[in-house]
């Protein structure tokens, strides 16, 4: 049986991608590629929605959302690529540190593989 949250991912993605296309067509902040930026954000949110919350989805979600936000900042010339990339590397390190907290569960496949050893 499919998780009801998984069934939400595609409709929400379609709405957000359509919204991005509409924002672009209406020339709202035309320097921003809304389809790209919002698609990355939806991909980030799809991980915990589709797979549940664990260490892997926490990292994937956090990094993709940061990419989306930093992409907007770069496209509006608030930061340059030379700032965006190191910021993402630093953010990845921070997120990887937080993912080690016991409050964030291991993925179920990780727990099962540990039992088999």
QUIPELIN-V684786 format. One line per field, one symbol per residue. ss: DSSP state (H for helix, E for strand, L for the rest). psi: psi as a letter, one per 40 degrees, with the letter a starting at -180 (. if undefined). burial: I if it has 16 or more other ideal C-beta (glycine too) atoms within 10 Angstrom, else O. Layout:
ss: ???
psi: ???
burial: ???
//
This chain:
ss: LLLLLHHHHHHHHHHHHHHHHHHHHLLLLLLLLHHHHHHHHHHHHHHHHHHLLLHHHHHHHHHHHHHHHHHHHHHLLLLLHHHHHHHHHHHHHHHHHHLLLLLLLLLHHHHHHHHLL
psi: hhhdddeddddddddddddddddddefhgeehgdddddddddddddddddeihadddddddddddddddddddddefdiideddddddddddddddddeeiddhiiidddddddde.
burial: OOOOOOOOIOOOIOOIIOOIOOIIOOOOOOOIOIIIIIIIIIIIIIIIIOIOOIIIIIIIIIIIIIIIOIIIOIIOOOOOOOOIOOIOOOIOOOIOOOIOOOOOOOIOOOOOOOOOO
//
